[in-house]
Amino acid sequence: QVQLVESGGGLVQAGGSLRLSCAASGSVFSFNAMGWYRQAPGKQRELVARISKSGSTNYADSVKGRFTISRDIAKNTVYLQMNSLKPEDTAVYYCNVNKGPYLYSSDYWGQGTQVTVSS
């Protein structure tokens, strides 16, 4: 089991910034990947950003150039720096960890943190 504790959500005006944090139980090197997903009301959960064990990253097209995912290996923590926020970024953001052998891996989720961007 992997426990994930998120923090950093809140209310911000359009154009503002927020940083989300997610502390994981266990070494980041034991995970295949860590990432952030979001779910807006009435919409499906979608990938926002992901960082692999090797450190490679990928982003949703809608956040490229505005959001940055990073990790602190010593703290087993992944961050999402969100700049130039838009009202359409409003959603519940979930931290995700994928762990386990290929084809038999499992996903673990944080409790979610609300991000609201006002226009």
N, C-alpha and C positions, 0 to 999 in steps of 0.2 A: 504494500500500500504506500501511496505517496500523499502526503498532506501538503496542501497549498494554501497559503495565507496571503490574500491580496490587500492592497491599500492604495490610496491616492486618487480615488475618484472624487467627483464633486461637480459644482456648477461653475461655469466659466463663460465669459462673453466670447462671441465670435472673434477670431483672430488671436485669442489667448492660448495659453499653454497649460498642460498638465503632465505629470509624470506618474505612471502607475508602477507599482512594485509587486512582486510575487515571490515570496520566500518558500522554498521547497524543502521538504524533509528528504535528505539524501543528496549525494553528490551529483552535480550537473553532468558529470561524465558517465553516470549510470543511466542517463536518459538519451533516447534517440534524438529527441528534439524538445524544445520548449517554445511556447508561443502564446499569442493573444488572439482571441476570437471576440466577436461582438454580436449582439442580437438586439435589434431595434423592435419596437412593438409591431406585431403583425408580420414580421419578416423572419426568415430563417437565420440561424446562426452562421456567421461567415468568418473566414480567416482574415485577420488583420495583418499579422506579422509572425514570423517563425524563425527560430535560430536553431541550427542543427548542432549535434555534438561537436562537429569540426569547427563550428563558428560561422558557417555560411548562413546567409539570411535571405529571406524572400518576403515580399510585401504584396498586399492587395494593390491593384492599380490606383484605387481611389485614395490611398494614403501615401503613395510614393512621393518622396521629396518633402513630406511633412512629418512623418512619424519615423522614429528610429528605435529599433529593438537592440538591447544589449544585455549583457549578463555580468555578474560578479561571481566568479568561480569560488572565491573564498567564502562568500556569504550564501552560496547556493540560491542566488536570487536573479530573477530576470526582470528587466525594466522595459517600459514602453514610454518613450518621450514623445509627446504629442504636441506639435506646434501648429500654428495657423489653423486652429480648430474651426470647424464649420458646423452649423446647426445639424447637418446631415450626419455628423459624427456622433450624435446623441444616441446612446445605446447602453445596455449593460455589457461590460467588458469582462471576459472570463479568461483566466490564466489556464493554460493547458500544458500537460506533460505527457509525452508518449514514451513508454518504457517497455522493454521486453524484446525477445528475439523476433526477427523478421517473420511476418505472416501470423505471429502469435503475440503481437504487442498489444498493450492496453493503453487507453487514454484515461488520464486523471484530470479533474477539473476543480478549479477554485470555486468559491461561493458566489463570485460575481461582484463587480463594483459599478455603480451607476456613474455615467458621465453624461452631463447635460450641458449643451452648448446653446446659449441664448443668442438670438439675432439682434 
